[in-house]
Amino acid sequence: MSPIDESEMRSKQVTLPLTKKSKGITKVLIFDLDETLAHCVRHETPDQPPQVTLNISTPTGKSIPAGFNIRPYTHEMLKEVNKYYEVVVFTASHKWYANVILDYIDPTGELFQHRLYRDSCIMTTDNVYIKDLRVI
């Protein structure tokens, strides 16, 4: 693994308030978005269309249709783990991209208590974004 700039890691640190502490929940469970909760379908084929197509608006205002498959039993699993954990999504994706998918998975805002995006990731000397859990 490439070296990480420790000062960058310290500058990205976030404190996540425990929103369920009054319910006695003090443990945190962190999920990645891409390839864990959802799978982006880059090339549509007639025999395997995506489960859902969402319009992703880029910062320039361009709208891009993107196909996704939500992993089987994602909703059931998220509902169950919410009984025991504060649930966080930590993704290397941009906020404008990730929120469209996360809002589709969690339209009422009850399944994810916190969302962390690319701006919370650390870039290695090889220009790769990593989700360094030390920022939390």
C-alpha positions in Angstrom: 0.0 0.0 0.0 1.2 3.5 -0.8 2.2 5.8 2.1 -0.5 8.1 3.5 0.1 11.7 4.4 -0.7 11.7 8.1 -1.5 15.4 8.2 -4.1 14.8 5.5 -5.6 12.0 7.5 -5.8 14.2 10.6 -7.4 17.0 8.6 -10.2 14.7 7.4 -11.2 13.5 10.9 -14.9 13.6 11.6 -16.9 13.1 14.8 -20.1 11.3 14.2 -22.7 12.0 16.9 -24.4 8.9 18.2 -28.1 9.6 17.3 -29.3 6.4 18.9 -27.5 6.8 22.2 -30.7 7.5 24.0 -31.9 4.0 22.9 -28.7 2.4 24.4 -27.1 1.9 21.0 -23.4 2.9 21.1 -21.9 0.7 18.4 -21.3 1.7 14.9 -21.5 -0.4 11.7 -19.9 0.9 8.6 -20.8 -0.1 5.0 -19.3 0.7 1.7 -21.7 1.6 -1.1 -20.3 0.4 -4.4 -20.2 -3.4 -4.7 -21.5 -3.9 -1.2 -24.9 -2.4 -1.1 -25.3 -1.7 -4.8 -23.7 -2.7 -8.1 -23.5 -0.3 -11.0 -24.5 -1.8 -14.3 -22.3 -0.1 -16.8 -23.5 -1.8 -20.0 -27.2 -2.6 -20.4 -27.9 -5.8 -22.2 -31.4 -6.8 -23.2 -31.2 -10.1 -21.3 -29.9 -8.5 -18.1 -31.3 -5.0 -17.6 -30.5 -3.2 -14.4 -33.0 -3.4 -11.5 -33.3 0.3 -11.5 -32.1 3.2 -13.6 -31.5 6.5 -11.8 -30.7 9.9 -13.3 -27.5 11.2 -11.8 -27.0 15.0 -12.1 -23.3 16.0 -12.3 -22.1 19.3 -10.8 -22.1 20.7 -14.3 -25.8 20.1 -14.6 -25.6 17.2 -17.0 -28.0 14.3 -16.2 -26.7 10.8 -16.8 -28.9 7.7 -16.6 -27.2 5.0 -14.5 -28.3 1.5 -14.0 -28.0 -0.2 -10.6 -28.8 -3.5 -8.9 -29.4 -3.3 -5.2 -27.9 -6.4 -3.5 -30.5 -9.0 -2.5 -32.0 -8.5 1.0 -30.3 -5.1 1.5 -33.4 -3.5 2.9 -34.1 -6.4 5.3 -30.5 -6.5 6.5 -30.4 -2.7 7.0 -33.6 -2.8 9.0 -32.3 -5.5 11.2 -28.8 -4.0 11.9 -30.5 -0.7 12.8 -31.9 -2.4 15.9 -28.3 -2.8 17.2 -26.1 -0.3 15.5 -25.6 3.3 14.3 -25.3 2.8 10.6 -22.7 4.6 8.5 -22.1 4.5 4.7 -18.5 5.4 3.8 -17.9 5.6 0.1 -15.2 6.8 -2.2 -17.9 8.1 -4.5 -18.8 11.8 -4.9 -21.6 13.0 -2.8 -23.7 14.0 -5.9 -23.5 10.4 -7.2 -23.8 8.5 -3.9 -26.8 10.4 -2.5 -29.0 9.5 -5.5 -28.4 5.8 -4.8 -28.5 6.1 -1.0 -31.8 8.0 -1.3 -33.2 5.3 -3.5 -32.2 2.6 -0.9 -33.3 4.8 2.1 -36.0 7.2 0.9 -37.2 8.0 4.4 -33.7 8.6 5.9 -34.1 5.9 8.6 -31.6 3.3 7.5 -28.4 5.4 7.4 -27.6 7.7 10.3 -24.4 9.0 8.7 -22.9 9.3 5.2 -19.3 9.9 4.4 -18.1 10.5 0.8 -14.9 11.0 -1.2 -14.1 14.2 0.6 -13.5 12.1 3.7 -11.2 9.6 1.9 -7.5 9.8 1.8 -5.6 10.0 -1.4 -2.5 7.8 -1.5 0.7 8.8 -3.3 -0.5 6.6 -6.1 -3.6 8.8 -6.5 -6.0 6.2 -5.2 -8.8 7.1 -2.8 -9.0 4.9 0.3 -11.5 4.8 3.2 -9.2 5.1 6.1 -11.2 4.3 9.2 -8.9 6.4 11.4 -10.7 9.5 10.1 -13.8 8.5 12.2 
